[in-house]
Amino acid sequence: MFELLALTAVIYLFINRKKKVRKARGLDAELRELVESTYYSDAMAAEIKGYLLSVVGDDRDGGQKFSDARIAQGQAILDRAGPAAFYWMTEIATHLAVLSAAKINGMGTNVEVELGSVGVTPDAVVRVVVQG
């Protein structure tokens, strides 16, 4: 009876074994990993920028603030990018607040220089502040 249980346990462990994932080594592997992480970062940055522009568009067009669709979209970005996405969005909001304060206080900014005095829209400001 014991032999049968031991044989069953061995067969079960053999069938359910997991192969160890080997990490690639060498300069080629490091370069590939670096390129993939850079591509991922650029894609996340573009997605966050698109999200900010869509929120600005909703505000401009009179769309519902804090709509379920926008909250779900923001949550999806946060789930994929993690806390870095939240920090990045906060950093952008900080830059926009500094720009507003500078404008109110009559100080010139690099955004004002890049955009000029004609055609300044929230979309254009986001595009200048969020380079990429």
MODELLER restraints for C-alpha pairs under 7 A, 6 or more apart:
rsr = mdl.restraints
at = mdl.atoms
rsr.add(forms.Gaussian(group=physical.xy_distance, feature=features.Distance(at['CA:44:A'], at['CA:81:A']), mean=6.81, stdev=0.5))
rsr.add(forms.Gaussian(group=physical.xy_distance, feature=features.Distance(at['CA:49:A'], at['CA:130:A']), mean=6.86, stdev=0.5))
rsr.add(forms.Gaussian(group=physical.xy_distance, feature=features.Distance(at['CA:53:A'], at['CA:123:A']), mean=6.13, stdev=0.5))
rsr.add(forms.Gaussian(group=physical.xy_distance, feature=features.Distance(at['CA:56:A'], at['CA:122:A']), mean=6.80, stdev=0.5))
rsr.add(forms.Gaussian(group=physical.xy_distance, feature=features.Distance(at['CA:56:A'], at['CA:123:A']), mean=6.75, stdev=0.5))
rsr.add(forms.Gaussian(group=physical.xy_distance, feature=features.Distance(at['CA:58:A'], at['CA:64:A']), mean=7.00, stdev=0.5))
rsr.add(forms.Gaussian(group=physical.xy_distance, feature=features.Distance(at['CA:78:A'], at['CA:85:A']), mean=5.96, stdev=0.5))
rsr.add(forms.Gaussian(group=physical.xy_distance, feature=features.Distance(at['CA:78:A'], at['CA:86:A']), mean=6.73, stdev=0.5))
rsr.add(forms.Gaussian(group=physical.xy_distance, feature=features.Distance(at['CA:102:A'], at['CA:108:A']), mean=6.86, stdev=0.5))
rsr.add(forms.Gaussian(group=physical.xy_distance, feature=features.Distance(at['CA:111:A'], at['CA:128:A']), mean=6.48, stdev=0.5))
